[in-house]
Amino acid sequence: MTKTDLRQYQPPSRQNLEWHGGDMPYSVVFGDHFYCRTDGRLECGHVFLAGNRLPERWRAGGAFRIGELGFGTGLNFCETWRQWKQAGAADRRLHFVSFELFPMRAAEIERALSHWPEIDEERRALFENWPDDPADQVDIDFGDVRLTVICGPAIEGVAASPERFEAWYLDGFAPSRNPDMWSEKLMQLVFDKSVPGGTFATYAAAGFVRRNLVAAGFVVDRLPGFAGKREMLRGHKP
């Protein structure tokens, strides 16, 4: 690419997708699948819900805020919403806030999530309310659950967010393929936007990711990963 080409280049506003096995989205931009090919829904439960000790923490009731780096297909949101409904606590409200550079279109989300009949109800509700051309900020109210997706670079969205989060799902593409999503600066913002005692969980276990989380101030633990993966990380803000 010449200097002139670089000056004229505009980053894509949408993912350039390939579909593997019919319903598995693959990002051409990042050269990575959107989730574990073994079972992305079960991976969500193992890494993000169990890693953040959910839904046990929901049973106390009250407001609970989850921050997510990388909305992708909405799989983590749908599985979280499904388990939220099963947890059954009075006087409670969940705000799920996700930061996504390349928001997918509704038909792409529906195609990807159709793989799991367990989340059919949540998938249909998300598909029916998702805008045709998502941009800037998407807000959808599902009763006691509210979804907000901030479209754009995560570092800008997290820095501008007025929210303080009880839990984080760190779910960007693999650190080797998308290092900006795991940078020291962004991990510091995640820490700063967490309440005291707030937690994070991630499938990533790369050494520089752990060091950036520790440098930000988190107490970090290693746990067995999903589907034979040796390690994942979770931690908390003292």
Secondary structure, 3 states (H helix, E strand, C coil): CCHHHHHHCCCCCCCCEEEECCCEEEECCCCEECCCCCCHHHHHHHHHHCCCCCCHHHHHCEEEEEEEECCCCCHHHHHHHHHHHHHCCCCEEEEEEEEECCCCCHHHHHHHHCCCHHHHHHHHHHHHHCCCCCCCEEEEECCCEEEEEEECCHHHHHHHCCCCEEEEEECCCCCCCCHHHHCHHHHHHHHHCEEEEEEEEECCCCHHHHHHHHHHCCEEEEECCCCCCCCEEEEECC
